[in-house]
Amino acid sequence: MVGQRTIELSRANEKLKNAVLEIEDQNLILKEITWNQSHLVRAPLTKAMGINQLLIKYANYSNVEKKVKSNWKLNYWKL
């Protein structure tokens, strides 16, 4: 009776250990997916959105270019 219960508990413990290992493996996979989402996907998207906002804000690019050139000349002569 005690021997049989010991065997059952040993099997249950093995199943639990295997379940923990499987969960830890899945956790590593989810961490990798999370990292990919936050770095490899979002970074280029954020850059594209920033460029889009610049284009919306400065719709007339030729005026911006002239301002940049004139500011550069002013700053250059201040040196």
Buried (B, 14 or more C-beta within 10 A) or exposed (E): EEEEEEEEEEEEEEEEEEEEEEEEEEEEEEEEEEEEEEEEEEEEEEEEEEEEEEEEEEEEEEEEEEEEEEEEEEEEEEE
